[in-house]
Amino acid sequence: MVIIAEMNVLAVGMEDRAGEFKGLPVRLLNMAHGSDAIRSFKTDQIDSVISHWHLADMRDGRFLKKLKAVKPDMPTVAIIEPDNPQQEIDARMLGVSAVIPEDCDDQYFREVMTSVLGLHDVHAIETLYAVKEL
């Protein structure tokens, strides 16, 4: 018997990329706003976070700054504007696990996410997860 652990991934401002987690053994919690994401930590066990640098209610990385101040060891991915070196520098100085430009292709996005989540053999995981869902 194969048991695949499910991880809870909080995705903030990422509605457009939710499909890229399909087939991975993760429970995706989508939040549009940083304030909602902060509240979700009170009710959900969060294992990892992926967030846009600029959110509608928290500009300039405020959500990620608050998160890393409280949970510095949490695996975190920052989505930044393409060709904005200052955002990348600021995100890396926070200690995020990875920085991805928002215009990256789907394959690169998925590779970075699986690496940050520690899902190294994605093809085998996708196959086993599909069998588990049947």
N, CA, C and O atoms as a printed pandas DataFrame, in Angstrom:
     atom_number atom_name residue_name chain_id  residue_number  x_coord  y_coord  z_coord
0              1         N          MET        A               1    0.836   -1.165    0.000
1              2        CA          MET        A               1    0.000    0.000    0.000
2              3         C          MET        A               1    0.891    1.241    0.000
3              4         O          MET        A               1    1.863    1.320    0.751
4              5         N          VAL        A               2    0.549    2.205   -0.848
5              6        CA          VAL        A               2    1.297    3.442   -0.931
6              7         C          VAL        A               2    0.426    4.552   -0.374
7              8         O          VAL        A               2   -0.721    4.722   -0.787
8              9         N          ILE        A               3    0.976    5.303    0.561
9             10        CA          ILE        A               3    0.256    6.432    1.135
10            11         C          ILE        A               3    1.040    7.690    0.804
11            12         O          ILE        A               3    2.237    7.779    1.076
12            13         N          ILE        A               4    0.362    8.650    0.220
13            14        CA          ILE        A               4    1.007    9.893   -0.134
14            15         C          ILE        A               4    0.488   10.981    0.794
15            16         O          ILE        A               4   -0.716   11.230    0.861
16            17         N          ALA        A               5    1.389   11.616    1.496
17            18        CA          ALA        A               5    0.997   12.679    2.410
18            19         C          ALA        A               5    0.518   13.888    1.621
19            20         O          ALA        A               5    1.100   14.258    0.601
20            21         N          GLU        A               6   -0.530   14.480    2.105
21            22        CA          GLU        A               6   -1.058   15.681    1.476
22            23         C          GLU        A               6   -0.507   16.902    2.205
23            24         O          GLU        A               6   -0.476   16.940    3.436
24            25         N          MET        A               7   -0.076   17.892    1.442
25            26        CA          MET        A               7    0.446   19.133    2.019
26            27         C          MET        A               7   -0.581   20.230    1.795
27            28         O          MET        A               7   -1.296   20.233    0.793
28            29         N          ASN        A               8   -0.645   21.156    2.733
29            30        CA          ASN        A               8   -1.514   22.314    2.591
30            31         C          ASN        A               8   -0.686   23.492    2.091
31            32         O          ASN        A               8    0.220   23.968    2.775
32            33         N          VAL        A               9   -1.014   23.952    0.890
33            34        CA          VAL        A               9   -0.298   25.066    0.273
34            35         C          VAL        A               9   -1.241   26.253    0.197
35            36         O          VAL        A               9   -2.308   26.171   -0.412
36            37         N          LEU        A              10   -0.847   27.345    0.811
37            38        CA          LEU        A              10   -1.619   28.577    0.772
38            39         C          LEU        A              10   -1.154   29.387   -0.427
39            40         O          LEU        A              10    0.011   29.778   -0.508
40            41         N          ALA        A              11   -2.066   29.637   -1.354
41            42        CA          ALA        A              11   -1.764   30.419   -2.552
42            43         C          ALA        A              11   -2.490   31.751   -2.439
43            44         O          ALA        A              11   -3.720   31.789   -2.386
44            45         N          VAL        A              12   -1.738   32.834   -2.403
45            46        CA          VAL        A              12   -2.323   34.160   -2.191
46            47         C          VAL        A              12   -2.189   34.984   -3.469
47            48         O          VAL        A              12   -1.085   35.256   -3.941
48            49         N          GLY        A              13   -3.337   35.372   -4.014
49            50        CA          GLY        A              13   -3.348   36.132   -5.257
50            51         C          GLY        A              13   -2.966   35.297   -6.463
51            52         O          GLY        A              13   -2.468   35.831   -7.455
52            53         N          MET        A              14   -3.194   33.987   -6.391
53            54        CA          MET        A              14   -2.720   33.052   -7.422
54            55         C          MET        A              14   -3.845   32.328   -8.157
55            56         O          MET        A              14   -3.613   31.245   -8.695
56            57         N          GLU        A              15   -5.046   32.883   -8.200
57            58        CA          GLU        A              15   -6.178   32.189   -8.810
58            59         C          GLU        A              15   -5.899   31.730  -10.237
59            60         O          GLU        A              15   -6.380   30.679  -10.661
60            61         N          ASP        A              16   -5.123   32.519  -10.976
61            62        CA          ASP        A              16   -4.841   32.207  -12.375
62            63         C          ASP        A              16   -3.909   31.015  -12.566
63            64         O          ASP        A              16   -3.823   30.487  -13.675
64            65         N          ARG        A              17   -3.216   30.580  -11.531
65            66        CA          ARG        A              17   -2.269   29.472  -11.672
66            67         C          ARG        A              17   -2.649   28.246  -10.854
67            68         O          ARG        A              17   -1.843   27.325  -10.722
68            69         N          ALA        A              18   -3.829   28.216  -10.313
69            70        CA          ALA        A              18   -4.240   27.097   -9.460
70            71         C          ALA        A              18   -4.194   25.757  -10.193
71            72         O          ALA        A              18   -3.911   24.728   -9.578
72            73         N          GLY        A              19   -4.464   25.756  -11.479
73            74        CA          GLY        A              19   -4.468   24.518  -12.256
74            75         C          GLY        A              19   -3.111   23.836  -12.327
75            76         O          GLY        A              19   -3.037   22.646  -12.631
76            77         N          GLU        A              20   -2.059   24.554  -12.059
77            78        CA          GLU        A              20   -0.722   23.979  -12.153
78            79         C          GLU        A              20   -0.382   23.059  -10.994
79            80         O          GLU        A              20    0.649   22.387  -11.009
80            81         N          PHE        A              21   -1.239   23.027  -10.000
81            82        CA          PHE        A              21   -1.049   22.122   -8.868
82            83         C          PHE        A              21   -1.820   20.821   -9.059
83            84         O          PHE        A              21   -1.723   19.908   -8.239
84            85         N          LYS        A              22   -2.584   20.741  -10.145
85            86        CA          LYS        A              22   -3.397   19.550  -10.409
86            87         C          LYS        A              22   -2.499   18.323  -10.524
87            88         O          LYS        A              22   -1.472   18.348  -11.203
88            89         N          GLY        A              23   -2.898   17.264   -9.856
89            90        CA          GLY        A              23   -2.137   16.019   -9.887
90            91         C          GLY        A              23   -1.067   15.925   -8.818
91            92         O          GLY        A              23   -0.474   14.862   -8.634
92            93         N          LEU        A              24   -0.808   17.010   -8.110
93            94        CA          LEU        A              24    0.175   16.964   -7.027
94            95         C          LEU        A              24   -0.540   16.655   -5.713
95            96         O          LEU        A              24   -1.703   17.014   -5.535
96            97         N          PRO        A              25    0.150   15.997   -4.809
97            98        CA          PRO        A              25   -0.483   15.639   -3.534
98            99         C          PRO        A              25   -0.541   16.830   -2.571
99           100         O          PRO        A              25    0.030   16.802   -1.481
100          101         N          VAL        A              26   -1.247   17.871   -3.008
101          102        CA          VAL        A              26   -1.381   19.069   -2.184
102          103         C          VAL        A              26   -2.843   19.473   -2.090
103          104         O          VAL        A              26   -3.644   19.224   -2.991
104          105         N          ARG        A              27   -3.155   20.098   -0.982
105          106        CA          ARG        A              27   -4.458   20.746   -0.820
106          107         C          ARG        A              27   -4.188   22.230   -0.990
107          108         O          ARG        A              27   -3.481   22.833   -0.183
108          109         N          LEU        A              28   -4.752   22.823   -2.041
109          110        CA          LEU        A              28   -4.495   24.215   -2.347
110          111         C          LEU        A              28   -5.563   25.087   -1.703
111          112         O          LEU        A              28   -6.758   24.901   -1.931
112          113         N          LEU        A              29   -5.115   26.040   -0.898
113          114        CA          LEU        A              29   -6.005   26.999   -0.260
114          115         C          LEU        A              29   -5.812   28.334   -0.967
115          116         O          LEU        A              29   -4.795   28.998   -0.765
116          117         N          ASN        A              30   -6.770   28.731   -1.788
117          118        CA          ASN        A              30   -6.667   29.967   -2.551
118          119         C          ASN        A              30   -7.242   31.131   -1.771
119          120         O          ASN        A              30   -8.371   31.064   -1.284
120          121         N          MET        A              31   -6.480   32.182   -1.652
121          122        CA          MET        A              31   -6.926   33.417   -1.007
122          123         C          MET        A              31   -6.586   34.572   -1.952
123          124         O          MET        A              31   -5.506   34.604   -2.543
124          125         N          ALA        A              32   -7.501   35.501   -2.085
125          126        CA          ALA        A              32   -7.254   36.644   -2.954
126          127         C          ALA        A              32   -6.488   37.752   -2.239
127          128         O          ALA        A              32   -5.727   38.490   -2.865
128          129         N          HIS        A              33   -6.688   37.867   -0.933
129          130        CA          HIS        A              33   -6.129   38.989   -0.178
130          131         C          HIS        A              33   -5.219   38.507    0.950
131          132         O          HIS        A              33   -5.420   37.431    1.513
132          133         N          GLY        A              34   -4.229   39.314    1.262
133          134        CA          GLY        A              34   -3.304   39.001    2.342
134          135         C          GLY        A              34   -3.985   38.924    3.692
135          136         O          GLY        A              34   -3.623   38.085    4.517
136          137         N          SER        A              35   -4.960   39.777    3.933
137          138        CA          SER        A              35   -5.654   39.762    5.224
138          139         C          SER        A              35   -6.406   38.448    5.427
139          140         O          SER        A              35   -6.435   37.913    6.535
140          141         N          ASP        A              36   -7.015   37.927    4.358
141          142        CA          ASP        A              36   -7.687   36.620    4.450
142          143         C          ASP        A              36   -6.665   35.510    4.685
143          144         O          ASP        A              36   -6.918   34.574    5.444
144          145         N          ALA        A              37   -5.528   35.620    4.040
145          146        CA          ALA        A              37   -4.476   34.613    4.196
146          147         C          ALA        A              37   -3.956   34.585    5.627
147          148         O          ALA        A              37   -3.709   33.511    6.176
148          149         N          ILE        A              38   -3.792   35.737    6.225
149          150        CA          ILE        A              38   -3.323   35.800    7.612
150          151         C          ILE        A              38   -4.330   35.116    8.532
151          152         O          ILE        A              38   -3.943   34.371    9.431
152          153         N          ARG        A              39   -5.603   35.364    8.313
153          154        CA          ARG        A              39   -6.642   34.723    9.137
154          155         C          ARG        A              39   -6.674   33.207    8.947
155          156         O          ARG        A              39   -7.019   32.473    9.873
156          157         N          SER        A              40   -6.316   32.736    7.753
157          158        CA          SER        A              40   -6.368   31.292    7.492
158          159         C          SER        A              40   -5.380   30.515    8.358
159          160         O          SER        A              40   -5.579   29.322    8.587
160          161         N          PHE        A              41   -4.325   31.160    8.841
161          162        CA          PHE        A              41   -3.363   30.485    9.705
162          163         C          PHE        A              41   -3.988   30.099   11.044
163          164         O          PHE        A              41   -3.489   29.207   11.730
164          165         N          LYS        A              42   -5.069   30.765   11.412
165          166        CA          LYS        A              42   -5.749   30.439   12.670
166          167         C          LYS        A              42   -6.614   29.191   12.542
167          168         O          LYS        A              42   -6.884   28.519   13.537
168          169         N          THR        A              43   -7.053   28.875   11.321
169          170        CA          THR        A              43   -7.983   27.759   11.134
170          171         C          THR        A              43   -7.410   26.577   10.361
171          172         O          THR        A              43   -7.940   25.470   10.451
172          173         N          ASP        A              44   -6.347   26.791    9.612
173          174        CA          ASP        A              44   -5.784   25.735    8.768
174          175         C          ASP        A              44   -4.320   25.492    9.096
175          176         O          ASP        A              44   -3.592   26.413    9.467
176          177         N          GLN        A              45   -3.898   24.239    8.956
177          178        CA          GLN        A              45   -2.487   23.882    9.078
178          179         C          GLN        A              45   -1.842   24.165    7.725
179          180         O          GLN        A              45   -2.134   23.474    6.750
180          181         N          ILE        A              46   -0.987   25.149    7.652
181          182        CA          ILE        A              46   -0.356   25.555    6.400
182          183         C          ILE        A              46    1.082   25.027    6.390
183          184         O          ILE        A              46    1.838   25.230    7.340
184          185         N          ASP        A              47    1.444   24.340    5.289
185          186        CA          ASP        A              47    2.792   23.789    5.161
186          187         C          ASP        A              47    3.712   24.649    4.302
187          188         O          ASP        A              47    4.930   24.633    4.477
188          189         N          SER        A              48    3.120   25.403    3.371
189          190        CA          SER        A              48    3.912   26.206    2.453
190          191         C          SER        A              48    3.036   27.339    1.904
191          192         O          SER        A              48    1.809   27.241    1.886
192          193         N          VAL        A              49    3.697   28.421    1.456
193          194        CA          VAL        A              49    2.975   29.583    0.933
194          195         C          VAL        A              49    3.580   30.016   -0.389
195          196         O          VAL        A              49    4.799   30.040   -0.556
196          197         N          ILE        A              50    2.699   30.360   -1.332
197          198        CA          ILE        A              50    3.111   31.009   -2.572
198          199         C          ILE        A              50    2.251   32.257   -2.704
199          200         O          ILE        A              50    1.027   32.197   -2.588
200          201         N          SER        A              51    2.906   33.390   -2.948
201          202        CA          SER        A              51    2.173   34.648   -2.973
202          203         C          SER        A              51    2.775   35.629   -3.962
203          204         O          SER        A              51    3.987   35.672   -4.173
204          205         N          HIS        A              52    1.885   36.420   -4.565
205          206        CA          HIS        A              52    2.344   37.562   -5.352
206          207         C          HIS        A              52    2.969   38.577   -4.409
207          208         O          HIS        A              52    2.556   38.698   -3.256
208          209         N          TRP        A              53    3.958   39.301   -4.895
209          210        CA          TRP        A              53    4.617   40.337   -4.102
210          211         C          TRP        A              53    3.632   41.470   -3.813
211          212         O          TRP        A              53    3.551   41.965   -2.688
212          213         N          HIS        A              54    2.890   41.872   -4.838
213          214        CA          HIS        A              54    1.885   42.925   -4.674
214          215         C          HIS        A              54    0.510   42.293   -4.598
215          216         O          HIS        A              54    0.062   41.646   -5.545
216          217         N          LEU        A              55   -0.152   42.477   -3.486
217          218        CA          LEU        A              55   -1.534   42.031   -3.328
218          219         C          LEU        A              55   -2.425   43.266   -3.263
219          220         O          LEU        A              55   -1.956   44.358   -2.942
220          221         N          ALA        A              56   -3.704   43.093   -3.567
221          222        CA          ALA        A              56   -4.625   44.227   -3.593
222          223         C          ALA        A              56   -4.647   44.982   -2.268
223          224         O          ALA        A              56   -4.730   46.210   -2.248
224          225         N          ASP        A              57   -4.573   44.245   -1.164
225          226        CA          ASP        A              57   -4.659   44.894    0.146
226          227         C          ASP        A              57   -3.317   45.024    0.864
227          228         O          ASP        A              57   -3.245   45.634    1.932
228          229         N          MET        A              58   -2.271   44.467    0.299
229          230        CA          MET        A              58   -0.942   44.552    0.920
230          231         C          MET        A              58    0.109   44.690   -0.171
231          232         O          MET        A              58    0.588   43.695   -0.716
232          233         N          ARG        A              59    0.458   45.919   -0.482
233          234        CA          ARG        A              59    1.436   46.201   -1.529
234          235         C          ARG        A              59    2.867   46.007   -1.014
235          236         O          ARG        A              59    3.100   45.870    0.187
236          237         N          ASP        A              60    3.788   46.000   -1.930
237          238        CA          ASP        A              60    5.223   45.975   -1.623
238          239         C          ASP        A              60    5.649   44.823   -0.717
239          240         O          ASP        A              60    6.518   44.993    0.138
240          241         N          GLY        A              61    5.050   43.672   -0.898
241          242        CA          GLY        A              61    5.474   42.486   -0.151
242          243         C          GLY        A              61    5.083   42.469    1.317
243          244         O          GLY        A              61    5.635   41.681    2.086
244          245         N          ARG        A              62    4.144   43.316    1.729
245          246        CA          ARG        A              62    3.772   43.390    3.150
246          247         C          ARG        A              62    3.315   42.054    3.709
247          248         O          ARG        A              62    3.655   41.708    4.841
248          249         N          PHE        A              63    2.535   41.285    2.920
249          250        CA          PHE        A              63    2.086   39.974    3.410
250          251         C          PHE        A              63    3.277   39.054    3.653
251          252         O          PHE        A              63    3.380   38.436    4.712
252          253         N          LEU        A              64    4.171   38.960    2.681
253          254        CA          LEU        A              64    5.330   38.078    2.827
254          255         C          LEU        A              64    6.248   38.540    3.955
255          256         O          LEU        A              64    6.832   37.714    4.655
256          257         N          LYS        A              65    6.378   39.831    4.132
257          258        CA          LYS        A              65    7.198   40.362    5.231
258          259         C          LYS        A              65    6.620   39.956    6.580
259          260         O          LYS        A              65    7.355   39.554    7.482
260          261         N          LYS        A              66    5.293   40.063    6.714
261          262        CA          LYS        A              66    4.643   39.662    7.969
262          263         C          LYS        A              66    4.795   38.159    8.194
263          264         O          LYS        A              66    5.087   37.717    9.305
264          265         N          LEU        A              67    4.598   37.388    7.141
265          266        CA          LEU        A              67    4.705   35.934    7.236
266          267         C          LEU        A              67    6.108   35.508    7.666
267          268         O          LEU        A              67    6.255   34.716    8.597
268          269         N          LYS        A              68    7.139   36.028    6.995
269          270        CA          LYS        A              68    8.508   35.610    7.299
270          271         C          LYS        A              68    8.961   36.092    8.679
271          272         O          LYS        A              68    9.845   35.488    9.286
272          273         N          ALA        A              69    8.359   37.176    9.175
273          274        CA          ALA        A              69    8.697   37.647   10.525
274          275         C          ALA        A              69    8.195   36.676   11.584
275          276         O          ALA        A              69    8.828   36.501   12.625
276          277         N          VAL        A              70    7.051   36.043   11.315
277          278        CA          VAL        A              70    6.437   35.126   12.282
278          279         C          VAL        A              70    6.850   33.677   12.035
279          280         O          VAL        A              70    7.028   32.914   12.984
280          281         N          LYS        A              71    7.001   33.293   10.775
281          282        CA          LYS        A              71    7.333   31.913   10.404
282          283         C          LYS        A              71    8.531   31.923    9.440
283          284         O          LYS        A              71    8.364   31.669    8.247
284          285         N          PRO        A              72    9.709   32.209    9.939
285          286        CA          PRO        A              72   10.874   32.346    9.047
286          287         C          PRO        A              72   11.283   31.059    8.333
287          288         O          PRO        A              72   11.919   31.122    7.281
288          289         N          ASP        A              73   10.935   29.905    8.877
289          290        CA          ASP        A              73   11.348   28.639    8.269
290          291         C          ASP        A              73   10.316   28.052    7.312
291          292         O          ASP        A              73   10.556   27.000    6.720
292          293         N          MET        A              74    9.184   28.708    7.151
293          294        CA          MET        A              74    8.147   28.166    6.269
294          295         C          MET        A              74    8.590   28.282    4.813
295          296         O          MET        A              74    9.015   29.353    4.382
296          297         N          PRO        A              75    8.493   27.181    4.045
297          298        CA          PRO        A              75    8.799   27.258    2.619
298          299         C          PRO        A              75    7.853   28.266    1.946
299          300         O          PRO        A              75    6.631   28.143    2.026
300          301         N          THR        A              76    8.448   29.254    1.290
301          302        CA          THR        A              76    7.684   30.362    0.736
302          303         C          THR        A              76    8.204   30.722   -0.647
303          304         O          THR        A              76    9.412   30.778   -0.877
304          305         N          VAL        A              77    7.269   30.964   -1.567
305          306        CA          VAL        A              77    7.634   31.377   -2.921
306          307         C          VAL        A              77    7.012   32.743   -3.185
307          308         O          VAL        A              77    5.823   32.951   -2.941
308          309         N          ALA        A              78    7.822   33.669   -3.683
309          310        CA          ALA        A              78    7.350   35.007   -4.041
310          311         C          ALA        A              78    7.220   35.103   -5.556
311          312         O          ALA        A              78    8.132   34.735   -6.296
312          313         N          ILE        A              79    6.078   35.601   -6.001
313          314        CA          ILE        A              79    5.855   35.853   -7.422
314          315         C          ILE        A              79    6.063   37.355   -7.634
315          316         O          ILE        A              79    5.359   38.175   -7.045
316          317         N          ILE        A              80    7.024   37.700   -8.470
317          318        CA          ILE        A              80    7.382   39.109   -8.662
318          319         C          ILE        A              80    7.088   39.559  -10.094
319          320         O          ILE        A              80    6.856   38.741  -10.985
320          321         N          GLU        A              81    7.103   40.868  -10.290
321          322        CA          GLU        A              81    6.954   41.425  -11.630
322          323         C          GLU        A              81    8.192   41.064  -12.443
323          324         O          GLU        A              81    9.306   41.083  -11.919
324          325         N          PRO        A              82    8.004   40.736  -13.718
325          326        CA          PRO        A              82    9.181   40.425  -14.544
326          327         C          PRO        A              82   10.054   41.668  -14.706
327          328         O          PRO        A              82    9.550   42.790  -14.754
328          329         N          ASP        A              83   11.333   41.462  -14.786
329          330        CA          ASP        A              83   12.299   42.546  -14.988
330          331         C          ASP        A              83   12.239   43.614  -13.897
331          332         O          ASP        A              83   12.440   44.798  -14.166
332          333         N          ASN        A              84   11.961   43.186  -12.667
333          334        CA          ASN        A              84   11.983   44.125  -11.543
334          335         C          ASN        A              84   13.017   43.615  -10.545
335          336         O          ASN        A              84   12.680   42.900   -9.602
336          337         N          PRO        A              85   14.274   43.986  -10.759
337          338        CA          PRO        A              85   15.328   43.456   -9.895
338          339         C          PRO        A              85   15.170   43.860   -8.429
339          340         O          PRO        A              85   15.588   43.116   -7.541
340          341         N          GLN        A              86   14.579   45.016   -8.161
341          342        CA          GLN        A              86   14.417   45.444   -6.776
342          343         C          GLN        A              86   13.458   44.523   -6.024
343          344         O          GLN        A              86   13.694   44.201   -4.859
344          345         N          GLN        A              87   12.376   44.098   -6.682
345          346        CA          GLN        A              87   11.460   43.151   -6.038
346          347         C          GLN        A              87   12.166   41.836   -5.749
347          348         O          GLN        A              87   11.987   41.256   -4.678
348          349         N          GLU        A              88   12.961   41.366   -6.690
349          350        CA          GLU        A              88   13.676   40.111   -6.478
350          351         C          GLU        A              88   14.656   40.235   -5.313
351          352         O          GLU        A              88   14.743   39.340   -4.473
352          353         N          ILE        A              89   15.381   41.328   -5.265
353          354        CA          ILE        A              89   16.331   41.547   -4.163
354          355         C          ILE        A              89   15.596   41.586   -2.834
355          356         O          ILE        A              89   16.011   40.940   -1.871
356          357         N          ASP        A              90   14.496   42.349   -2.778
357          358        CA          ASP        A              90   13.726   42.468   -1.542
358          359         C          ASP        A              90   13.178   41.114   -1.090
359          360         O          ASP        A              90   13.225   40.783    0.095
360          361         N          ALA        A              91   12.657   40.333   -2.042
361          362        CA          ALA        A              91   12.106   39.018   -1.705
362          363         C          ALA        A              91   13.201   38.077   -1.206
363          364         O          ALA        A              91   13.011   37.377   -0.212
364          365         N          ARG        A              92   14.324   38.058   -1.875
365          366        CA          ARG        A              92   15.416   37.176   -1.459
366          367         C          ARG        A              92   15.976   37.585   -0.095
367          368         O          ARG        A              92   16.380   36.730    0.692
368          369         N          MET        A              93   15.999   38.881    0.181
369          370        CA          MET        A              93   16.475   39.344    1.483
370          371         C          MET        A              93   15.540   38.921    2.617
371          372         O          MET        A              93   15.964   38.811    3.767
372          373         N          LEU        A              94   14.271   38.686    2.291
373          374        CA          LEU        A              94   13.328   38.176    3.296
374          375         C          LEU        A              94   13.625   36.727    3.659
375          376         O          LEU        A              94   13.277   36.261    4.744
376          377         N          GLY        A              95   14.269   36.027    2.745
377          378        CA          GLY        A              95   14.565   34.620    2.990
378          379         C          GLY        A              95   13.546   33.672    2.395
379          380         O          GLY        A              95   13.372   32.558    2.888
380          381         N          VAL        A              96   12.859   34.109    1.321
381          382        CA          VAL        A              96   11.921   33.200    0.678
382          383         C          VAL        A              96   12.693   32.042    0.046
383          384         O          VAL        A              96   13.881   32.163   -0.255
384          385         N          SER        A              97   12.009   30.937   -0.146
385          386        CA          SER        A              97   12.650   29.743   -0.708
386          387         C          SER        A              97   12.946   29.883   -2.189
387          388         O          SER        A              97   13.926   29.332   -2.689
388          389         N          ALA        A              98   12.088   30.628   -2.895
389          390        CA          ALA        A              98   12.261   30.821   -4.337
390          391         C          ALA        A              98   11.544   32.090   -4.766
391          392         O          ALA        A              98   10.611   32.557   -4.114
392          393         N          VAL        A              99   12.012   32.631   -5.885
393          394        CA          VAL        A              99   11.394   33.797   -6.500
394          395         C          VAL        A              99   11.091   33.433   -7.944
395          396         O          VAL        A              99   11.955   32.931   -8.662
396          397         N          ILE        A             100    9.858   33.690   -8.363
397          398        CA          ILE        A             100    9.432   33.349   -9.722
398          399         C          ILE        A             100    8.845   34.604  -10.370
399          400         O          ILE        A             100    8.004   35.266   -9.761
400          401         N          PRO        A             101    9.270   34.946  -11.592
401          402        CA          PRO        A             101    8.614   36.064  -12.281
402          403         C          PRO        A             101    7.206   35.647  -12.708
403          404         O          PRO        A             101    6.983   34.499  -13.093
404          405         N          GLU        A             102    6.265   36.578  -12.639
405          406        CA          GLU        A             102    4.873   36.217  -12.921
406          407         C          GLU        A             102    4.630   35.813  -14.367
407          408         O          GLU        A             102    3.593   35.222  -14.666
408          409         N          ASP        A             103    5.557   36.116  -15.277
409          410        CA          ASP        A             103    5.370   35.735  -16.676
410          411         C          ASP        A             103    6.101   34.435  -17.050
411          412         O          ASP        A             103    6.248   34.135  -18.235
412          413         N          CYS        A             104    6.557   33.666  -16.058
413          414        CA          CYS        A             104    7.277   32.421  -16.372
414          415         C          CYS        A             104    6.315   31.405  -16.986
415          416         O          CYS        A             104    5.103   31.479  -16.788
416          417         N          ASP        A             105    6.872   30.470  -17.726
417          418        CA          ASP        A             105    6.015   29.451  -18.344
418          419         C          ASP        A             105    5.577   28.420  -17.306
419          420         O          ASP        A             105    6.144   28.320  -16.218
420          421         N          ASP        A             106    4.560   27.666  -17.674
421          422        CA          ASP        A             106    3.943   26.706  -16.758
422          423         C          ASP        A             106    4.926   25.642  -16.276
423          424         O          ASP        A             106    4.899   25.257  -15.106
424          425         N          GLN        A             107    5.793   25.165  -17.169
425          426        CA          GLN        A             107    6.728   24.110  -16.791
426          427         C          GLN        A             107    7.715   24.602  -15.739
427          428         O          GLN        A             107    7.976   23.903  -14.760
428          429         N          TYR        A             108    8.260   25.787  -15.931
429          430        CA          TYR        A             108    9.208   26.334  -14.957
430          431         C          TYR        A             108    8.517   26.564  -13.612
431          432         O          TYR        A             108    9.076   26.243  -12.563
432          433         N          PHE        A             109    7.314   27.116  -13.641
433          434        CA          PHE        A             109    6.541   27.343  -12.422
434          435         C          PHE        A             109    6.370   26.040  -11.647
435          436         O          PHE        A             109    6.592   25.990  -10.437
436          437         N          ARG        A             110    5.976   25.001  -12.352
437          438        CA          ARG        A             110    5.745   23.695  -11.714
438          439         C          ARG        A             110    7.045   23.096  -11.171
439          440         O          ARG        A             110    7.048   22.516  -10.085
440          441         N          GLU        A             111    8.140   23.229  -11.910
441          442        CA          GLU        A             111    9.433   22.712  -11.453
442          443         C          GLU        A             111    9.875   23.385  -10.152
443          444         O          GLU        A             111   10.334   22.720   -9.223
444          445         N          VAL        A             112    9.732   24.692  -10.100
445          446        CA          VAL        A             112   10.131   25.412   -8.892
446          447         C          VAL        A             112    9.241   25.001   -7.722
447          448         O          VAL        A             112    9.735   24.746   -6.624
448          449         N          MET        A             113    7.946   24.937   -7.951
449          450        CA          MET        A             113    7.025   24.580   -6.869
450          451         C          MET        A             113    7.285   23.168   -6.351
451          452         O          MET        A             113    7.300   22.955   -5.139
452          453         N          THR        A             114    7.486   22.212   -7.232
453          454        CA          THR        A             114    7.738   20.842   -6.768
454          455         C          THR        A             114    9.051   20.750   -6.019
455          456         O          THR        A             114    9.174   19.966   -5.077
456          457         N          SER        A             115   10.035   21.540   -6.423
457          458        CA          SER        A             115   11.302   21.556   -5.706
458          459         C          SER        A             115   11.126   22.140   -4.302
459          460         O          SER        A             115   11.602   21.560   -3.325
460          461         N          VAL        A             116   10.452   23.269   -4.200
461          462        CA          VAL        A             116   10.231   23.906   -2.895
462          463         C          VAL        A             116    9.420   22.993   -1.977
463          464         O          VAL        A             116    9.676   22.934   -0.774
464          465         N          LEU        A             117    8.452   22.287   -2.539
465          466        CA          LEU        A             117    7.602   21.395   -1.740
466          467         C          LEU        A             117    8.271   20.057   -1.445
467          468         O          LEU        A             117    7.736   19.252   -0.683
468          469         N          GLY        A             118    9.433   19.814   -2.038
469          470        CA          GLY        A             118   10.138   18.555   -1.789
470          471         C          GLY        A             118    9.538   17.376   -2.531
471          472         O          GLY        A             118    9.673   16.232   -2.097
472          473         N          LEU        A             119    8.880   17.645   -3.639
473          474        CA          LEU        A             119    8.268   16.589   -4.457
474          475         C          LEU        A             119    9.188   16.337   -5.642
475          476         O          LEU        A             119    8.941   16.831   -6.742
476          477         N          HIS        A             120   10.244   15.572   -5.420
477          478        CA          HIS        A             120   11.308   15.456   -6.407
478          479         C          HIS        A             120   10.968   14.561   -7.595
479          480         O          HIS        A             120   11.432   14.839   -8.701
480          481         N          ASP        A             121   10.193   13.518   -7.422
481          482        CA          ASP        A             121    9.832   12.642   -8.533
482          483         C          ASP        A             121    8.370   12.902   -8.890
483          484         O          ASP        A             121    7.489   12.104   -8.571
484          485         N          VAL        A             122    8.128   14.024   -9.555
485          486        CA          VAL        A             122    6.771   14.480   -9.834
486          487         C          VAL        A             122    5.992   13.486  -10.682
487          488         O          VAL        A             122    4.813   13.251  -10.415
488          489         N          HIS        A             123    6.615   12.895  -11.696
489          490        CA          HIS        A             123    5.890   11.961  -12.558
490          491         C          HIS        A             123    5.371   10.773  -11.752
491          492         O          HIS        A             123    4.216   10.378  -11.909
492          493         N          ALA        A             124    6.209   10.203  -10.897
493          494        CA          ALA        A             124    5.774    9.069  -10.071
494          495         C          ALA        A             124    4.684    9.497   -9.101
495          496         O          ALA        A             124    3.733    8.751   -8.868
496          497         N          ILE        A             125    4.812   10.683   -8.537
497          498        CA          ILE        A             125    3.803   11.175   -7.603
498          499         C          ILE        A             125    2.481   11.390   -8.322
499          500         O          ILE        A             125    1.430   11.019   -7.799
500          501         N          GLU        A             126    2.512   11.984   -9.514
501          502        CA          GLU        A             126    1.282   12.219  -10.266
502          503         C          GLU        A             126    0.595   10.897  -10.584
503          504         O          GLU        A             126   -0.627   10.796  -10.473
504          505         N          THR        A             127    1.356    9.890  -10.974
505          506        CA          THR        A             127    0.785    8.588  -11.301
506          507         C          THR        A             127    0.152    7.950  -10.071
507          508         O          THR        A             127   -0.981    7.473  -10.140
508          509         N          LEU        A             128    0.866    7.935   -8.947
509          510        CA          LEU        A             128    0.333    7.339   -7.736
510          511         C          LEU        A             128   -0.871    8.114   -7.201
511          512         O          LEU        A             128   -1.828    7.518   -6.708
512          513         N          TYR        A             129   -0.821    9.416   -7.299
513          514        CA          TYR        A             129   -1.919   10.245   -6.809
514          515         C          TYR        A             129   -3.173   10.010   -7.633
515          516         O          TYR        A             129   -4.279    9.972   -7.095
516          517         N          ALA        A             130   -2.998    9.851   -8.948
517          518        CA          ALA        A             130   -4.149    9.576   -9.822
518          519         C          ALA        A             130   -4.785    8.239   -9.446
519          520         O          ALA        A             130   -6.010    8.116   -9.443
520          521         N          VAL        A             131   -3.971    7.246   -9.131
521          522        CA          VAL        A             131   -4.494    5.940   -8.711
522          523         C          VAL        A             131   -5.234    6.080   -7.379
523          524         O          VAL        A             131   -6.297    5.488   -7.191
524          525         N          LYS        A             132   -4.679    6.850   -6.472
525          526        CA          LYS        A             132   -5.298    7.053   -5.152
526          527         C          LYS        A             132   -6.686    7.686   -5.290
527          528         O          LYS        A             132   -7.595    7.331   -4.540
528          529         N          GLU        A             133   -6.866    8.617   -6.234
529          530        CA          GLU        A             133   -8.130    9.306   -6.396
530          531         C          GLU        A             133   -9.228    8.425   -6.979
531          532         O          GLU        A             133  -10.413    8.696   -6.786
532          533         N          LEU        A             134   -8.837    7.370   -7.692
533          534        CA          LEU        A             134   -9.848    6.482   -8.289
534          535         C          LEU        A             134  -10.589    5.802   -7.177
535          536         O          LEU        A             134  -11.491    5.005   -7.433
